[in-house]
Amino acid sequence: MKRKYLAILLMLNLFFMGTILSIPSSILISEYILANRIDKSDTLYCSSTEPLLKKELNLNIDLGQVEINYISQPVDYLMKVDIVIEMGGNNLAGKSYSDFFAFEWQNTSDIVNFTLEIKAGVDLDRLLALIEKINILVTLRADVVCDFNINMKMDGDVKLTVPFKVSVGCITTNITNGDILYNINFGIVGGNITGIIQETGNIEIITTEVEYTQNSTWSLDTYDGDISLQIYQNSNMNANVSGIFSITYGNINFKYRDNNDNSGAYFTLYYEVNDLALAQKISEVVGFDTDLDPEQTIFYLESYDYPAQNNYNLLFYNPNGRYLILDIVSS
């Protein structure tokens, strides 16, 4: 019996010793994981005591995800920018995001500049392997009219949503690789709309019952990607829209709905000579006269009510791609 009790005591001692020995090991592992991470979040505010509600926002970013929204509830700021940077990997102990990025925030009475750039001398390949997330969320008060200038030197996406009865000025986005989305839903546009992708990415623009306070020029251009355009215009535009949509390699998806006698449309479509399906799609267009220039490979579409009080006049240049969706109706 004594041997049995001694054996039990020996097993208990070994168990407790193992547990005690394992505690420092767990702590070291936890500390190692935390020491090899950078999790940075910050919020920047733009406030003003002046009754100035016209702003210009310049975003100069090397890479990341940019999202711009509006808030209708009463708040004590005109604009805020939430930043989230998450990095993980070896040799991050004792480092912060400022070891890799140059950060700048300038807020004057009418111009706001936000810059997030990779510092000179940083090993780019190593940095890209460490980055898990870079998110920039911009929130504007609904009564602020803002011009947007967004420049992204490397990779990332830009999404802008303009809600009901919110006014926006000029919108310009220029990125290298990534996607651009403009969604203007019953909003008010008082400027030009530009989206440029230098290398690879898709551009999508959705306008629903948009009102224009001045004539607007649209310029969308991507080297290798798709352009998707949806226009729903049953209310009065109050101004004219002209534009050029250009793709080097990619496809165009185009939907247009117009049920307003005060709105007309004229579309010019350059296409690839072997796109035989396009002729069938053109034959299904409703409310337009169509004309073909076979030598130039151009389709002209003119709504029955063109020219109207206000008009869309858009040119699509897509010599190497296809028109996948061409759903055009005017009544």
PELINQUI-V74945 format. One record per helix or strand of 3 or more residues. SS is the DSSP state (~ for helix, > for strand). FROM is the first residue (numbers start at 1). TO is the last residue. If there is no record, write none. Layout:
BEGIN
ss=SS from=FROM to=TO
ss=SS from=FROM to=TO
END
This chain:
BEGIN
ss=~ from=2 to=35
ss=> from=37 to=46
ss=> from=54 to=61
ss=> from=64 to=71
ss=> from=79 to=88
ss=~ from=97 to=99
ss=> from=101 to=107
ss=> from=111 to=118
ss=~ from=124 to=130
ss=> from=131 to=141
ss=> from=145 to=162
ss=> from=171 to=177
ss=> from=180 to=185
ss=> from=193 to=200
ss=> from=203 to=208
ss=> from=216 to=224
ss=> from=227 to=233
ss=> from=241 to=249
ss=> from=251 to=258
ss=> from=263 to=270
ss=~ from=277 to=283
ss=> from=288 to=293
ss=> from=298 to=303
ss=> from=310 to=317
ss=> from=322 to=330
END
